[in-house]
Amino acid sequence: MKPGLILLAGVALTLAGCSSLSNTLDTLNPFSKAPPKVKPAELPNFKPAAEIARLWQANIGAAGEYVFTPAVAGDSVYVAARDGALARFDGGRQVWRISAGQVLSGGVGTDGKLVVVGTPKGDVLAFHAEDGRAVWQARASSEILAAPAVQGDLVAVRSGDARIFGFAAADGKRRWMYQRSTPALALRSNVGLALTDNAIYAGFPGGKLVAVARNNGAALWESTVAQPRGTTELERIADVASDPVVAGSTVCAVAYQGRVACFDSDNGRQLWARDISSVAGLDVGNRGVYVTDEKSAVQAFDRNSGASLWKQDKLSMRGVTRPLVVGSRLAIADFQGHVHLLSDEDGAFVARYATDGSAIVAAPRRLASEAGVVVQTKTGAVHALTIK
């Protein structure tokens, strides 16, 4: 870890005299075990306009202090846990379950052929998607908190010191490494990557969004999502702490204490930007860009112009995940294991589903063959849900 880098958990502990920012960071921090200092909103009542039904449920094991995101490839769902458990489920049936042999901290990434996870020591572990057999092991420079990105002949991994590594999918040989200078103070987050056929998009501390060539790791362009503002180092934190989202020829990202902005994915030209603060992240639909802000309000912006469309703030301080576009609805989850559906038209609640009561920190993932999502709770419950 870079000297001078203060992690989010440490930042939260040093803010006794800054109650507003301290409360916000405690609520935002997915690695914290402390309960929120600000009382979360009570769940609002509403008349359901849709139904969330369970397709199947399984268990993989607790996430502990880490964030594990399920991976979906075709009809298969791959999940991992802190203790090294890694499993594949097809329609709720366990196809295989293995132990990676060490503690895991980041996962899961897959393209349906290779399954990749990371460890606190920076190890990158790859397994056959078909049967869970080990394929190769490689090494990054520090802990891996985000799910690796797997596509074709490349595995892209982001380490906790903000470096990006490109490994050959066939044998794990390192092809390249990308790094850039970062501020002395940054959030600790499980921010990952967006991997496409031509480039890798990644957000960085200091509010930067970078496009990197997938063949050699060279920087293609760099643009500013947000400029650090304020007089203290804490006030100047403006990190892109969630995954960028690529939609057609556009890539969008959002920064903590900064802005949401969309850019031309080919050259980094800014299309529009709006002030907002988020570490949960965003998703992009046909009409809008949807962002969960630092207070757990979901806000919608016009995809073309950035104009405000609506704001849903009735889940205040409930640790809401980034929105996931599912048809004409948005799926979000909260710190008590509830999955909520919002209308993408006006943000109104349309359905709700309760899991096991433990936090869902990783954003829901779309199912491939159903109009639905899969979520994983902190205690390791895996719920595949259909939307009717």
N, C-alpha and C positions, 0 to 999 in steps of 0.2 A: 504494500500500500504506500502510496506517495507520502513522504513526510509532510506534516502539516495538514493533511486531509482530515477533517472532523466528520465523523459519520453522523447520520440522522439521530440515532439513539443518543449519542453523546451531546448533540446540539440541544435536544429536548431537555436533557438534564441540567444544562447550564443556564436556563432561561427563567430562573426564579423571579427575576425582576421584570420580566416581559411577559405578563400573563397571557395576553392575547395570542402572541406568536407561539408561546409555549403550549397553550391548549391546542392550537391548530396542529402543531408538529406532533404532539402526542397522539392525536386522533389519526393523523395521516400515516404515521410510522407503522408499516406492516411488520416490522421486526420487534416492536415493543410488546411487552407482556402487561404493561400498566393499563388499567381501565381509563376511558376518556375522562378528562377533568370537567368537560362541559357536558351537561345532560343531553343525551341524544333525543331527537323528536320522537314522540309516540307515533306508532303506525297509524296512518290516516284510514278512515273508513271510506269505502267507495262501492259502487254497484259494478260487479264484474261484467265486462263486455267480451271476455275471452276466458279460456280455461288452460291452466298448466297442469298436465297429467304426467305421472311418473312412468317412464318406459321400463327402467330398471335401476337397481341400486347395488353398489358394491362397496368394499372398503380396501384401502391400500395401506393405511398407517398415517400417523400424525406428521404434520409438516414441521412441528417444532418452531424454531425461530425463522424459518425460511418460507418462501412463497413458491408453491408448485402449481404449474399450469398444465391442465390436461392437454393432450395433443390428439387431433382427430385426423385420420386418413382413411377415406372410404367409409366402410362400416366399422372400422376398428377405432377404439379409444385406448390411448396409452397414458398411464399415470405412474407417479413415483412418490416416494416418501423419504423423510430424513434418514431413516435407518437403513437405507439402501434398497428397499423394496421397489421393484419395477415390474409392471404387469400390463398385459394386453387383454382387453375385453371386446368381444364381438357380440353385439346385441345383448349384452349383460352376461354372456358366458365367458368365463375365464379361459383364455386360450393358453396362456403361459404366465408364470410368475417366477421371478428369479431374485436373487440378492446380488447387488452390484459389488458387494464385498467391502464397502466403505460408506461413510456418511455422504449423503447427497445434499446439495444446496441449490441446484438450478435444474429445471427440466419441466416438461419433456419437449424435445424437438424431434420431428420425424417427417419423412416424405413417403411413408408407407413401405420403404425398403430398409431404411436404417433408422434406428432409434438412438438418440444421443442425450446424455445428461452430464451435469457438471458437479464438482465437489468443492468444499471449502478450501482445499489445498491447490485448486486450479487444475485438477485432472479432468480430462475430457474423455468420457467413456462411451463407446459406440457398440451397439448390439444389432443382430439380425432382427428385423421386424417380424419375420415369419415364425421364429421359434425362440428368440431371446438369447441365442448364442453370442458370446463375446466376439467382436470383430477386431477392434483395435483400441488402444489407449494413447492419448497424446497429453500435452501439458501446455496450459496457458500461464500467465505471469502471476495471477492472484486468484482469490475466490471467485467462483462463478455463481452469480445470483439470478441470472436470467436464463430462460430457456434457449438453448442453441437453435440456430436456424439451419434447416437442411433442405437443399434443393439440388437435384441433379448430381454433379460431380463435386459439390462444395458443401462443407459444413462451416458456418460462420459462428464464432463464439465471442461474446463480450465478457471481459474480466472486470473485477471490481475496481481496478485502477484505470478504467476507461479506455483500455486497449481493445482492439478488434483483431481476432486471429482468423485466418482462412486456412482450413485443413482439407486435404484431399479426402473425399468421401470413401474412396476405395481402400486406402491404407492408413489414413490419419497423418500422413506426412504434412508438415507445415509448409504452406506455399508462400505466405506473406503475413506481415503484421502491420497494422495501422495504429498510430498514436498521435495525439496532439496535446499541446499544453493545456492545463486546466487550472482553475482558480485554487487558492489555498484552502478554501472552505467549500464543501459540496455535500449534497444530500446522499445518504446511502439508500440506494433503491435497486429494484430488480428490473431496471430499464433494459430493454432488449433491442432487437434489430428488425428491420423490414428488408427481406431479401427478395429480389426480383431477378428476371432473366439477365439484366444488364448491370445492375448496381445493388449496393447495400446502402440503406439509409439509416443513420443513427443520430440521436440527439446527444448533446454533451453539456456538462456544467458550463455556466457562463452564457447559456441561451443559444448555442450554436446548433445548426442542423447541417450534417455533412453527407454528401453522396460519395461513395467509394467504389471504384471499379472492382468487380468480383474476380476478374482474372489475375490482377496483380496487387490489389490493395491501394492503388494510387488514388489520391483525392481528385474527384471530378469537379466538385464545386462545394462551396461553403456559404451558408446564408444565416442570417440572424433571426431567430424566433423572438428573442427578447433581449433587451439591454439591461444589465445590472443597474439598479437605482438605489439611492439611499446613502447614508453616511457611515454606517457600520458594516462589518463583514457579513453579519447575519441579514441585515436589510438588503444587501447586494446579492444574496443568493438568487439566481435566476436560472435554475437548471432545467433542462429538458429531461424529466425524470420518468417518462413513460414512452412506450413504443411509438414511433411515427407510423402513419397509416398511408399506404399508397392506394389511390383509386384512379384508374385510368392514367391520364397524363399529369395527375396532381398528387403531391405528397403533403400531408398536413401534420403538424406537431404542436404541442402546447408546453409551456414552461411554468414552473412554480414561481410565484410573484412576478409573472410576466404577461405573456400574450398567447393566444392561439393564432396560428398563421398557416396559410396554404401557399404552396410554391409550385412552379412548373418543375416537374420531376426531371426534365432533360437538362435544364440550365440553372435551376435554383432561383429564377426570377420570382419575387414575391407577388402573389395575386391579391391578397388582402390579409389584414391582421386586426384582431380585436383584443383589448385588455381583458385578461382573466388569469386566475392562478389555479394550477392543478398539478397534482402528481399522479392522479388516478388514470388520466388519459382520455382518449377520444375514439370515436369511430365516424365513418363517412358513409352516408346513404345517398340515394338518388337525388334527394332534395336538400339535405342538410348535413352539417357537421355538428356532432353531438359531443359535448364535453361535460365531465363531472368535475366541478370545481372543488376548491380546498375545504368548503363547508358542506360538501355532499349534495349540493344543488346540481341538477342536470340542466344545462343550457343548450339551446339549439340556435345555430347560425346558418344563414343561407349559404349553400355550397358555392355559389358563383360570386356573391358580393360580400359575404360576411355580415350582412344585416341580421340583427337579432330577430328571432322568430318566436321563441317562448322560453320560459324558465319554470322548472319544477323544483320547489324548495321545501317540500313537505317531508323530506327525509334528512333534514339538517343534522349534521354531525353523526351520522350513522355509519361512517366508514364505507361509503358507497363505491363500488368498483366503476371502472370505465363503462360506458354504454356499449352494447353490442347490437347492431342492426340485424333484426330477424324479420324479413318481410316488411310490413308496415308498422312493426313494433320495435321497441328498444328493450333489451333485457339488461337488468342491473342486479347486483346482489349486495348484501350489507353485512354488518358485523355480528348479527344474530342469525345468520344463515338463511335469510329470506331472499327469494328470487322475485323481483318485481318486473312487471311488464308495463311499459308506458306507450301511449300512442305517439307515433312520430309526427303527427299532425299538430298536436297542441300540448303534449306532455302529460295528458291525463292518465291516471292509473286505470289499467284494464284487467289486470290479473295479479295474483300473488301466490307463492308456493313456499312452504316452510320445510327446511331440511332438518338437520340435527341440532340446531341451536347454536352451533359454533360458527365462527366468522368465516365468510367466504371472501378471501383477499384477492385471489387471482380472478381475473375477469372471466365470465362465462365464455364458452367456445361453441361455435355453431356445429350442429350435427350435419353430416353430409347427406344422409338419405331421409331425414325427417325435418319437418318444420319445427325445430327445437334446439335445445342447448344442452351442454354438459357442464356441471360445476363440481368443484372439489373443495370441501371444507377443511379447516385447519386440523380437525381431528382425523381426517382421512376418508370421510364418507364421499362417495362418488355418485352423483345423481344425474341420470340421463332423462331429460324432460321433453315432452312434446307440447306444442302450442296448438290449441284448437280454437 
